[in-house]
Amino acid sequence: MKSIRTRTIFLIMFLLIGSNLQRIIPPAPVRKYKFSPPNANPSRRPGPSHTF
């Protein structure tokens, strides 16, 4: 039973860390898109930028 409990604990911790990383990482590009004008990045296509 200990092995099952430890596995569940590790899975829960992994999920919590993953959700926290997903919450922390995205704001950086979002801030760039908000503060920088849309024409600042000509290399990026207009299609994918709308998805962000």
C-alpha positions in Angstrom: 0.0 0.0 0.0 2.9 2.4 0.7 4.0 2.2 -3.0 0.5 3.1 -4.2 0.3 6.1 -1.8 3.8 7.3 -2.8 2.9 7.0 -6.5 -0.3 9.0 -6.0 1.5 11.7 -4.0 4.2 12.0 -6.7 1.5 12.2 -9.4 -0.4 14.9 -7.5 2.8 16.9 -6.9 3.8 16.6 -10.6 0.4 17.8 -11.6 0.5 20.8 -9.2 4.0 21.7 -10.4 3.0 21.4 -14.0 -0.1 23.6 -13.5 2.1 26.2 -11.7 4.7 26.2 -14.5 1.9 26.7 -17.1 0.6 29.6 -15.1 4.0 31.2 -14.5 5.6 30.8 -18.0 2.9 32.2 -20.4 2.7 35.8 -18.9 6.1 36.7 -20.3 5.2 36.4 -24.0 1.7 37.9 -23.3 3.4 41.0 -21.8 5.6 41.3 -24.9 2.6 41.2 -27.1 0.7 43.7 -25.0 3.4 46.3 -24.6 5.1 46.0 -28.1 3.2 47.2 -31.2 2.0 44.4 -33.6 4.4 45.6 -36.3 7.4 45.2 -34.1 7.8 41.5 -35.0 7.5 41.2 -38.8 9.0 37.7 -38.8 6.0 36.3 -36.9 2.9 35.5 -39.0 -0.4 37.3 -38.0 -2.3 34.0 -37.8 -0.5 32.3 -34.9 -0.2 35.6 -32.9 -4.0 35.7 -32.6 -4.0 32.2 -31.0 -1.8 33.5 -28.1 
